Amino acid sequence: MEYTSGAASWQKVLRRAVAGLLPRRPRQRRPGWSVGVPLIAAAAGLLFTTTATTAGGTALREDRRPQLNQLIEDRRAEVAASEQRAADLRAEVEGRTNALARSDGPIKEQQDRAAASRDEAGFTALAGPGVTVELDDAPRRSDGALPAGATNDDLVVHQGDVQAVVNALWAGGAEAMSIMNVRVLSTSAVRCVGNTLLLHGRVYSPPFKIVAIGDPAALQQALADSQGVRLFRDLVDDYKLGYKEAVSTVTVPAFEDSTTLRSATVPR
């Protein structure tokens, strides 16, 4: 048996007693990332699998603009083919009606009655003194910057701008009118889709050309008096929108679209 001095023995006892009173250090916990990493990896794998299944071997971020442009061209070709077929059918109906009118008095009478109104209805081409108005978008800067205080909408021609010119010319006594070399009637609707013009089912890009036959002085005065036209001309100075107005001998083509009315009301 080993004996120690009294002082050393008491020191060991004291250290053991202090160590017994101190709280034991808990076992070190596993850090949170050790659990999160497998979960993130599993979620990423599920996402990759879902993406691959959805893509089906194609690129999800593929630029579809060429396909959209081709689709638009295909639809335009279909519309043009349908319009040509409709024109051929109208010509065939007119030819058969003319042939029948040679031996049928009532049909001949109705034909003569309709022919007397063809000029007023817009079914014949007309020529005479008039005014030509051209509206155009503002030119884009080379750096793509916009004029101070302007938005993209301020730099394009809108439906209201075209309609303001058309209404002013009618108010000025226009006898006949065309937009983009297409005859417009009282039933014609002018609509804009973005910065393009939709007229009788056809799409036109600026500049928009409006031709009216009538007294040039009266037509120009009506344009000057129109609030909508004045507002557009103010933007011409501010944002360089295009506005041209010219007096000359002009020609307005005959109306060649369908004359079928979709709706009508009886005046009271």
C-alpha positions as CSV (number, residue, x, y, z in Angstrom):
1,M,0.0,0.0,0.0
2,E,1.3,3.4,-1.1
3,Y,1.0,6.4,1.3
4,T,1.1,10.0,0.4
5,S,1.7,13.1,2.3
6,G,-1.3,14.7,3.9
7,A,-1.3,17.9,1.7
8,A,-1.2,15.9,-1.6
9,S,-4.0,13.6,-0.5
10,W,-6.3,16.5,0.4
11,Q,-5.6,18.1,-3.0
12,K,-6.7,15.0,-4.9
13,V,-9.8,14.7,-2.8
14,L,-10.6,18.4,-3.4
15,R,-10.2,18.1,-7.2
16,R,-12.4,15.1,-7.4
17,A,-15.1,16.8,-5.4
18,V,-15.0,19.9,-7.6
19,A,-15.1,17.7,-10.7
20,G,-18.2,15.9,-9.4
21,L,-20.0,19.2,-8.7
22,L,-19.3,20.6,-12.2
23,P,-22.0,19.8,-14.9
24,R,-20.8,17.2,-17.4
25,R,-20.3,18.5,-21.0
26,P,-23.1,17.1,-23.2
27,R,-22.2,15.1,-26.3
28,Q,-21.6,17.3,-29.3
29,R,-24.7,17.5,-31.6
30,R,-24.5,16.9,-35.3
31,P,-24.5,20.2,-37.2
32,G,-27.8,21.1,-39.1
33,W,-26.1,21.1,-42.5
34,S,-25.3,17.4,-42.1
35,V,-29.1,16.7,-42.3
36,G,-30.0,19.5,-44.7
37,V,-27.5,18.6,-47.5
38,P,-29.1,15.2,-48.2
39,L,-32.5,16.8,-48.3
40,I,-31.4,19.5,-50.7
41,A,-29.7,16.9,-52.9
42,A,-32.9,14.8,-53.0
43,A,-35.0,17.8,-53.9
44,A,-32.5,18.8,-56.6
45,G,-32.6,15.3,-58.0
46,L,-36.4,15.4,-58.1
47,L,-36.4,18.7,-59.9
48,F,-33.9,17.5,-62.5
49,T,-36.0,14.4,-63.1
50,T,-39.2,16.4,-63.5
51,T,-37.5,18.9,-65.9
52,A,-36.2,16.0,-68.0
53,T,-39.6,14.4,-68.2
54,T,-41.3,17.6,-69.1
55,A,-38.8,18.5,-71.7
56,G,-39.1,15.2,-73.4
57,G,-35.8,15.6,-75.1
58,T,-36.3,19.2,-76.2
59,A,-34.9,22.5,-74.9
60,L,-37.3,24.2,-72.5
61,R,-35.7,27.6,-73.0
62,E,-35.5,27.3,-76.8
63,D,-36.3,30.6,-78.6
64,R,-39.8,30.1,-80.1
65,R,-39.8,33.4,-82.0
66,P,-39.0,31.8,-85.4
67,Q,-41.8,29.3,-84.9
68,L,-44.2,32.2,-84.0
69,N,-43.1,34.1,-87.1
70,Q,-43.7,31.1,-89.3
71,L,-47.1,30.6,-87.7
72,I,-48.1,34.2,-88.4
73,E,-46.9,33.8,-92.1
74,D,-48.9,30.6,-92.4
75,R,-52.1,32.3,-91.1
76,R,-51.6,35.2,-93.4
77,A,-51.3,32.9,-96.3
78,E,-54.5,31.1,-95.3
79,V,-56.3,34.4,-94.9
80,A,-55.1,35.6,-98.4
81,A,-56.2,32.3,-99.9
82,S,-59.6,32.6,-98.3
83,E,-60.0,36.2,-99.5
84,Q,-59.1,35.2,-103.0
85,R,-61.7,32.4,-102.9
86,A,-64.3,34.8,-101.6
87,A,-63.5,37.3,-104.4
88,D,-63.8,34.5,-107.0
89,L,-67.1,33.4,-105.6
90,R,-68.4,37.0,-105.6
91,A,-67.3,37.4,-109.2
92,E,-69.1,34.1,-110.1
93,V,-72.3,35.2,-108.4
94,E,-72.2,38.6,-110.1
95,G,-71.5,36.9,-113.5
96,R,-74.5,34.6,-113.1
97,T,-76.7,37.4,-111.9
98,N,-75.8,39.5,-115.0
99,A,-76.5,36.6,-117.2
100,L,-79.9,36.1,-115.5
101,A,-80.8,39.8,-115.7
102,R,-80.7,39.6,-119.5
103,S,-83.9,37.6,-119.4
104,D,-85.4,38.5,-116.1
105,G,-87.0,42.0,-115.8
106,P,-87.3,42.3,-112.0
107,I,-83.6,41.3,-111.5
108,K,-82.5,43.8,-114.2
109,E,-84.5,46.5,-112.4
110,Q,-82.9,45.7,-109.1
111,Q,-79.4,45.7,-110.7
112,D,-80.0,49.2,-112.2
113,R,-81.2,50.4,-108.8
114,A,-78.1,49.1,-107.1
115,A,-75.8,50.5,-109.8
116,A,-77.2,54.0,-109.2
117,S,-75.9,53.8,-105.6
118,R,-72.5,52.2,-106.2
119,D,-70.6,55.5,-106.2
120,E,-72.1,56.6,-102.9
121,A,-71.7,53.2,-101.4
122,G,-68.0,53.1,-102.2
123,F,-68.0,50.3,-104.8
124,T,-66.3,52.3,-107.5
125,A,-62.9,53.9,-107.6
126,L,-62.8,57.7,-107.5
127,A,-60.2,60.4,-108.3
128,G,-60.1,64.1,-107.6
129,P,-58.5,66.8,-105.5
130,G,-57.9,65.9,-101.9
131,V,-55.5,65.6,-98.9
132,T,-53.1,62.9,-97.9
133,V,-52.1,62.5,-94.3
134,E,-49.2,60.2,-93.2
135,L,-48.6,59.2,-89.5
136,D,-45.5,57.4,-88.4
137,D,-43.8,56.2,-85.2
138,A,-40.9,58.2,-83.8
139,P,-37.4,57.0,-84.9
140,R,-35.5,54.9,-82.4
141,R,-32.2,56.2,-81.1
142,S,-29.1,54.2,-81.8
143,D,-28.4,53.7,-78.1
144,G,-32.0,52.6,-77.4
145,A,-32.6,55.5,-75.0
146,L,-35.9,57.2,-74.8
147,P,-36.4,61.0,-74.9
148,A,-36.7,62.7,-71.5
149,G,-40.0,62.0,-69.8
150,A,-41.2,59.7,-72.6
151,T,-42.4,56.1,-72.5
152,N,-42.5,53.5,-75.4
153,D,-46.2,54.3,-75.8
154,D,-45.4,57.9,-76.5
155,L,-43.3,57.0,-79.5
156,V,-45.9,55.0,-81.5
157,V,-49.0,55.9,-83.4
158,H,-52.2,54.7,-81.6
159,Q,-55.7,53.8,-82.8
160,G,-57.0,57.1,-81.4
161,D,-54.5,59.1,-83.5
162,V,-55.6,57.4,-86.7
163,Q,-59.3,57.7,-85.7
164,A,-58.8,61.4,-85.0
165,V,-57.5,62.1,-88.5
166,V,-60.3,60.0,-90.1
167,N,-63.0,61.7,-88.1
168,A,-61.6,65.1,-88.9
169,L,-61.6,64.4,-92.7
170,W,-65.1,63.1,-92.6
171,A,-66.1,66.2,-90.7
172,G,-64.4,68.3,-93.3
173,G,-66.6,67.0,-96.0
174,A,-64.6,64.1,-97.4
175,E,-66.4,62.4,-100.3
176,A,-64.3,59.2,-100.2
177,M,-61.5,57.9,-98.1
178,S,-58.9,55.1,-98.0
179,I,-56.4,53.9,-95.3
180,M,-53.3,52.1,-96.6
181,N,-54.9,52.1,-100.0
182,V,-58.0,50.3,-98.7
183,R,-61.4,51.9,-99.1
184,V,-63.1,52.7,-95.9
185,L,-66.9,53.0,-95.4
186,S,-69.2,54.0,-92.7
187,T,-69.0,50.3,-91.4
188,S,-65.2,50.2,-91.4
189,A,-63.6,49.8,-88.0
190,V,-60.0,51.1,-87.3
191,R,-58.2,49.1,-84.6
192,C,-54.6,49.0,-83.5
193,V,-52.8,46.0,-82.2
194,G,-49.6,47.2,-80.6
195,N,-48.1,49.5,-83.2
196,T,-49.9,47.8,-86.1
197,L,-53.2,48.7,-87.7
198,L,-56.0,46.2,-88.2
199,L,-58.4,47.0,-91.0
200,H,-60.9,44.7,-92.6
201,G,-59.0,41.7,-91.2
202,R,-55.6,42.8,-92.5
203,V,-52.6,44.0,-90.5
204,Y,-50.6,47.0,-91.6
205,S,-47.4,48.5,-90.2
206,P,-46.6,52.2,-90.0
207,P,-46.3,54.7,-91.6
208,F,-50.1,54.9,-91.9
209,K,-51.3,56.7,-95.1
210,I,-54.8,58.2,-95.1
211,V,-56.2,59.7,-98.4
212,A,-59.4,61.7,-98.6
213,I,-61.1,63.2,-101.7
214,G,-62.8,66.6,-101.1
215,D,-62.2,70.3,-100.9
216,P,-58.6,70.5,-99.8
217,A,-59.1,73.8,-97.9
218,A,-62.0,72.5,-96.0
219,L,-60.2,69.2,-95.2
220,Q,-57.1,71.0,-94.0
221,Q,-59.2,73.3,-91.8
222,A,-61.0,70.3,-90.3
223,L,-57.6,68.8,-89.4
224,A,-56.4,72.0,-87.8
225,D,-59.6,72.3,-85.8
226,S,-59.4,68.7,-84.5
227,Q,-58.2,68.4,-80.9
228,G,-57.0,64.9,-81.4
229,V,-54.9,65.9,-84.4
230,R,-53.5,68.9,-82.6
231,L,-52.4,66.7,-79.7
232,F,-50.6,64.3,-82.0
233,R,-48.9,67.2,-83.8
234,D,-47.7,68.5,-80.4
235,L,-46.1,65.1,-79.8
236,V,-44.4,65.5,-83.3
237,D,-42.5,68.4,-81.9
238,D,-41.7,66.8,-78.6
239,Y,-40.9,63.2,-79.6
240,K,-40.3,63.4,-83.4
241,L,-43.4,61.4,-84.3
242,G,-44.1,61.5,-88.1
243,Y,-46.9,63.7,-89.5
244,K,-47.1,64.7,-93.2
245,E,-50.0,66.5,-94.8
246,A,-50.1,67.1,-98.6
247,V,-52.6,68.5,-101.1
248,S,-52.8,66.8,-104.5
249,T,-55.0,65.0,-107.0
250,V,-55.6,61.6,-105.3
251,T,-57.2,58.3,-106.2
252,V,-59.3,56.2,-103.8
253,P,-59.9,52.5,-104.8
254,A,-63.2,50.8,-104.8
255,F,-64.3,48.8,-101.7
256,E,-63.6,45.1,-102.4
257,D,-64.3,43.4,-99.1
258,S,-67.5,41.7,-98.0
259,T,-70.6,43.8,-97.7
260,T,-72.4,41.4,-95.3
261,L,-73.8,43.1,-92.3
262,R,-73.3,41.3,-89.0
263,S,-75.9,43.4,-87.1
264,A,-78.3,46.2,-87.8
265,T,-81.1,48.1,-86.2
266,V,-84.2,49.7,-87.6
267,P,-84.2,53.5,-87.0
268,R,-87.2,54.9,-85.2
